[in-house]
């Protein structure tokens, strides 16, 4: 309070020392110092506090003069440094010798220059010298780190800003030169990446500024390579132009270096040139993606490899299109075999088009790469129409090669199963591998346009179907030729025949599933979306028809080969059958030989064929057998063989049928077989039995009639333990045989077969005159043996006749029949039967009787029958 009062009254105050700090001048560096100093006073035991001091050495000098002096000083020092040290281009990065650095720092300190002033002076001096002697870009990058924060806050018309942009204008050409020369062979990859990294940093920092309108950083005198079509040029567009210019120069270099003399160039040379060109372009793109993409994207958000690809796209399209179309137009059309396969052309000297296909695949992969990199529409993406003629040529070559390879596979085939688990041989496996190669080709082709895809895949399907048919034909010929020279008495069925049939069937069964792998359904679906569903359905139907026709043709080829096997087996079977029928003894040698032959052949077939084909060959053998049997029956009927011959033939046939029952497979020709057996049974009957059989047929015909023009007869009968009690009751609506419309009728009853009732005379009623409805009412007791009574197929034939006026002869009216079996079922009942006249029809029984012209009984029966039929 005392000090305050004194100070207030006198205006004076004696300051009390808190503490002091001693600073030697030598300890202050040229660049200045900012540091904390501890305060001291007397005893050091007690802290007096700390003081933050900013110290700098300077001289009173005009700022602009000092900056100008510093710029000149830096130039002189750097020029001396470069000259004395022999520094290489792009090497010097800002480090002076100790003496030069001391001079530079002393001048900056004495002139009172700030770090910004020093950095701007360096920017100006170094960029000026950089025009004649290239310095390291790291130097400019570090200077920019100091300048950028301050420049951002300055007015565009200030001298410092103008100095900055003047330096930018001097520096940029070398930066863009780096972008243009990324493919330089004189510089290591490591140095290129290091320089690019610094350049992109510099460009990134510079493009953040807005260029003053008064400054042109891209003068045409320096940047003649810039794209003139762009209205405004900035750092971003200049970067792209620099990349494109470098790419253009490199492309021109490799185009000239890759191509041989145009005067002696073959089509293959031209295609090899395209391959080399695209491979080098891909290598360049790969290098860009591997080394430069990451830098460009992270530094300036630019997709370097996409810029390259877009530039290459139009140039390569222009180069490739003309060459490929010219080469495709030079392709000569091949002579593809027709469906008859009469000959296979030799294609040893034919241009296979493999180089052209290689170009197609390289272009396809190149376009796929571009589509993954660029979102823009690419010119090369529509490359595939250039190859249309080439694709047709490749498909023609593929079928010709496939047919030749199939032929070779069949020629080399030993017709032995490839292993124990399957029943087909090597040529079937080889053929499917040939088909697989065609499928791989189609998958690699991957034709993008849907209508073209359908046309090509339809041709491939048709070619595959033709190959299958060709395989079936050649395999059939191969197995036939194996036994062509065999003149043995009997055809020996070998396993080779069965393997050949299995091969053909295996290829046939594999075809539909293999064709499905060509993705036809997907193409048809896309076609429906592109066109209409109706057109897609028509296309699907067309392909389906082609496949079905091929399968049918193959099936027919298999059946044809099976029929050949059956026909070859037919002669020995026919001979054994004929010999077996001649000898009545069951243990004859011929029968044994037939069984051994059939057993051997059928065992081979059953063991070697699959179920379906075994069934087919059984049908074929039965078909041949039916022809053999019909032929045997007819020829022996003409020779008037006795019934015993046909009986023996029937027994032989039945033995064969038993032999054919193998596995779970039965012949489908049951109808034909039963017909043959029934005919043999007929021809093996005695004459009396045949006549009886004819009457049995007449009985069945009578039962099927609802009414009759000849009238009806009513009887009643009863079988007793002694015989037959027969009552002939009446007749109705009898057909008049006279002009007066009346009938003098009587009924005659006889028993059939005559061989069974040869001791029994016919019975007949009294004559009833002038009456179409006679009431006979006459009873007959007929003694029959037990054997005669129990034969259910015995017949009573009722003949009604008209007695003439003088009683000399009788005129036949009609007849009817009843079996003992029917009598037994209708005992004691009135039985009304329709009358009919026997017809000389196409009956098997009558035909059998007609062949017995030497038989008196048959001859008389037929004569009598004809008289009745035409009465």
Beta strands, then each sheet from edge to edge (+ up, - down):
strand 1: 33-38
strand 2: 50-55
strand 3: 712-719
strand 4: 723-732
strand 5: 745-752
strand 6: 763-764
strand 7: 775-783
strand 8: 795-803
strand 9: 810-819
strand 10: 830-834
sheet 1: 1+ 2-
sheet 2: 7+ 4- 3+ 10-
sheet 3: 6+ 5- 8+ 9-
end
